[in-house]
Amino acid sequence: MAFARSAATAALRTNVCQQCRRSLTSKAFSQASRPQKTIQRAIRPAFASVRWHSAPASNSKVYDFSQVKQLSDSPKEGTVLIDVREPTEYAAGYIPNAINIPIKSQPDAMMLPADEFEDRFGFEKPSADKEVVFYCKSGVRSSAAAQLAQQLGYAKVAEYRGSWLDWEKNGGKAKTP
């Protein structure tokens, strides 16, 4: 800043035309009054981000298309296929024999008492001794639902990680309500 002011003062003292003098003075003072640029360094996070569906759930069994197709075609007594997408997504098409328990709009659903659950959803709440198989659109919400079910005491928890996108890609039949 001191250099810019002294250069402007020196220009005023010399025999410089009025227009040049004004130009030099305004440039020097505008540069002197500008704050100095600070160099900002990028700060990297101290942890690596992990997507929900790419992190394996601790005790979840993973189902593939053929296993889910078999479960859809001939349901087992002790296994429940659960679609955790929103009701509008479910209404557009779902895997046959799947029930809809939306995790985003009804995250407390599995915590409800059995009678309240049945009043809200219109079907019986899956008991903790049954195997529950979760799927969604791409595998993210189903992974979260599986982890939540494990925390709530469900011992037999499974995921269809390919979920609806994999079901459609492999030519699985869609059912609508």
BELWO-V487789 format. One record per backbone hydrogen bond with DSSP energy under -1.0 kcal/mol. NH is the residue of the N-H (numbers start at 1). CO is the residue of the C=O. Records with the same first field share a line. If there is no record, write none. Layout:
NH=CO ; CO
This chain:
5=1
6=2
7=3
8=4
9=5
10=6
11=7
12=8
13=9
14=10
16=14
21=17
22=18
23=19
24=20
25=21
26=22
27=23
28=24
29=25
30=26
31=27
32=28
33=29
61=157
63=159
68=64
69=65
70=66
71=67
72=68
73=69
74=70
79=76
80=131
82=133
83=99
84=135
90=86
91=87
92=88
93=90
94=175
98=95
99=81
101=83
103=84
106=102
109=106
111=108
112=109
117=113
118=114
119=115
120=116
121=117
122=118
130=127
131=78
132=156
133=80
134=158
135=82
143=139
144=140
145=141
146=142
147=143
148=144
149=145
150=146
151=147
152=148
153=150
154=149
155=128
158=132
159=61
160=134
164=136
165=137
166=162
167=163
168=164
169=165
170=166
171=168
172=167
175=94
